[in-house]
């Protein structure tokens, strides 16, 4: 088709991850992918969750909705 194609890699994270730790991990993973000449783009996805185990059931419902949206937007 003549269009350049590549890969899309999702780094999914969530429960009890601070924005700073996620950013640090994203940058570490990205550096490793760059060193391997990964032919694509990495996207960090913050899985919806609270920070209490007691809210796990609600998190599961939020996660189902987010999973559908992630697949829809990823395609």
C-alpha positions in Angstrom: 0.0 0.0 0.0 3.0 2.3 0.0 2.4 3.5 3.6 5.0 3.2 6.2 4.0 0.7 8.9 5.2 0.0 12.4 4.2 -1.4 15.7 2.2 0.0 18.6 3.2 -1.2 22.0 1.1 -0.4 25.1 2.7 -0.2 28.5 -0.2 -0.8 30.8 0.1 0.2 34.4 -2.2 1.2 37.2 -2.6 0.2 40.8 -0.5 2.2 43.2 1.9 3.6 40.6 2.8 7.3 41.0 3.0 9.4 37.8 6.8 9.8 38.5 7.4 6.1 38.7 5.4 5.5 35.5 7.3 8.2 33.7 10.6 6.7 34.8 9.6 3.2 33.7 8.3 4.6 30.4 11.6 6.3 29.7 13.6 3.2 30.6 11.5 1.0 28.4 11.7 3.5 25.5 15.5 3.7 25.8 15.7 -0.1 25.6 13.3 -0.2 22.6 15.4 2.5 20.9 18.6 0.6 21.4 16.9 -2.4 19.7 15.7 -0.2 16.8 12.1 -1.0 17.7 10.0 0.0 14.6 7.1 1.5 16.4 5.7 3.7 19.1 5.2 3.0 22.8 2.1 4.4 24.6 1.7 4.4 28.4 -1.8 3.6 29.5 -2.8 4.3 33.1 -5.2 1.5 34.0 -8.0 3.0 36.1 -7.8 2.0 39.7 -8.0 3.4 43.1 -5.4 2.9 45.7 -7.3 0.7 48.1 -7.8 -3.0 47.8 -11.3 -2.6 49.1 -12.2 -0.9 45.9 -11.1 -3.8 43.7 -14.6 -4.7 42.5 -15.3 -1.2 41.3 -11.8 -1.1 39.7 -12.7 -4.3 37.7 -15.8 -2.6 36.3 -13.8 0.5 35.3 -11.1 -1.7 33.8 -13.6 -3.5 31.6 -14.8 -0.2 30.2 -11.3 1.1 29.8 -10.2 -2.1 28.0 -12.9 -1.7 25.4 -11.9 1.9 24.8 -8.2 1.0 24.6 -8.8 -1.6 21.9 -11.2 0.7 20.0 -8.8 3.6 20.1 -5.7 1.4 19.5 -7.2 0.0 16.3 
